[in-house]
Amino acid sequence: MLKSLPSTLRAALLVVGALMWAGTVATAAQADTGQTKVAQSEATQNGAAAKADAKAKLPAVPDYSEGNPNAPIHVIEYGAFTCPHCAEFHATVYPKLKKNYIDTGKVKFTFRAFFFNRYGLWADMIARCGGEQRFFGIADMLYDQQPDWVGAGSPEKVIAKLKTIGRSAGLTDGQMDQCLKDGPMAQAMVAKFQKESAADKIDGTPTFMINGKKYSNMDYAAFSKILDGLLKK
């Protein structure tokens, strides 16, 4: 369990875990649709958690993006770091999108984290700990090593694996502990996830908003066809 972690970090992680389950419950669907599907709790459906968060003074949680900020196409990915379909997308489709569309100034790419469980939230906290400059590099490592840290077993082992990834990106233990102990930020991240995913009617990951239109998971050929069509307009 979490007993071997420093007491302040252990307490903070327990709070973060409680925040996750108070407002949102998400479960993987049985059928393989190319997405990890969600089922939301009554509290989330009623917006009770979101209303409570709106009353609190929470820190801002900025979107992290890469590519030309003035690109003609804006792609928003709703992805979960614990989602195997997302990991597959980032291994097979995303590198080609980055090379041919993001790095060439045609696409602004924004990642928005979707949380199925506390492990996904902790992973996003580690990725955000490096700021926007390091975020996408850490995200790549989280997806590349997903089976290793998601399947680590106990919460303390998951945290240890996540911190190993963070160290490889240049983060110190002190920096990561501070990020993981930031309860208000965790609460703000959950509130942002709930608000934005509800607004865009996101029910599975990965899901993409391309210039405001929603698309499910797809291969590179389908993705590039949509992008090329928009570029011709």
Secondary structure as UniProt FT lines:
FT   TURN            3..4
FT   HELIX           7..23
FT   STRAND          36..37
FT   HELIX           42..46
FT   HELIX           48..55
FT   STRAND          64..67
FT   TURN            69..70
FT   STRAND          73..79
FT   TURN            81..82
FT   HELIX           84..92
FT   HELIX           94..97
FT   HELIX           98..102
FT   TURN            103..105
FT   STRAND          107..113
FT   HELIX           118..129
FT   HELIX           131..144
FT   HELIX           146..150
FT   HELIX           155..168
FT   TURN            169..170
FT   HELIX           173..180
FT   HELIX           183..199
FT   TURN            200..201
FT   STRAND          204..205
FT   STRAND          207..210
FT   TURN            211..212
FT   STRAND          213..215
FT   HELIX           220..231
//
